[in-house]
Amino acid sequence: MPAFIGPVQILNIAGSGIVQFGDALFISPKSNTKSHSGSGASNTGGILVTINGISITNVIDSNLIDQPTVDNN
C-alpha cells in the first residue's frame, strides 16, 4: 500500500540505524547493546533536579545470552 509522508526531520542515526519509508515486509536490525548507568544518569529534559543519596549500580549479569541475534530474521 502506498504511503504519503509529510515533512520529516531526522536528527541523528547512530551506528547501523534503520530508517524505513513506505512498505516493508521485514525489518530486523542485527545488533544489540547493554549499558549500565547509575541513578538519574539517563534523565533527559529541559530542567532537571536529581537528588540521589548513595547510588550503586549492579553490573553482575547472570544471563549468558540476553538477546540472540544469530539467525534472527
MOVENDA-V124017 format. One record per residue. PHI is phi as a letter, one per 30 degrees, with the letter a starting at -180 (NA if undefined). OMEGA is omega in radians with two decimals (999 if undefined). BURIAL is I if it has 24 or more other ideal C-beta (glycine too) atoms within 12 Angstrom, else O. Layout:
PHI/OMEGA/BURIAL  PHI/OMEGA/BURIAL
//
This chain:
NA/3.13/O  d/3.12/O  b/3.03/O  c/-3.05/O  c/3.12/O  d/3.13/O  d/-3.12/O  b/3.04/O  b/3.11/O  c/-3.09/O  d/-3.06/O  a/2.96/O  b/-3.05/O  c/3.06/O  i/-3.14/O  c/-3.12/O  d/-3.12/O  c/3.03/O  c/-3.07/O  b/3.02/O  b/3.11/O  j/-3.04/O  d/3.08/O  a/3.08/O  d/3.10/O  b/2.93/O  b/-3.04/O  b/3.10/O  d/-3.07/O  c/3.07/O  a/3.03/O  b/-3.14/O  b/3.05/O  b/3.14/O  b/3.09/O  b/3.08/O  b/-3.08/O  d/-3.09/O  d/3.10/O  i/-3.07/O  d/-3.08/O  c/3.13/O  d/3.07/O  b/3.11/O  l/-3.12/O  d/3.14/O  b/-3.13/O  b/2.98/O  b/-3.13/O  c/3.13/O  c/-3.12/O  c/3.02/O  d/3.09/O  d/-3.12/O  c/3.11/O  b/3.13/O  c/3.13/O  d/-3.13/O  c/3.10/O  d/-3.10/O  c/-3.12/O  d/3.11/O  d/3.07/O  d/3.14/O  b/-3.14/O  d/-3.13/O  b/-3.13/O  d/3.11/O  c/3.11/O  d/-3.11/O  h/3.13/O  c/-3.11/O  c/999/O
//
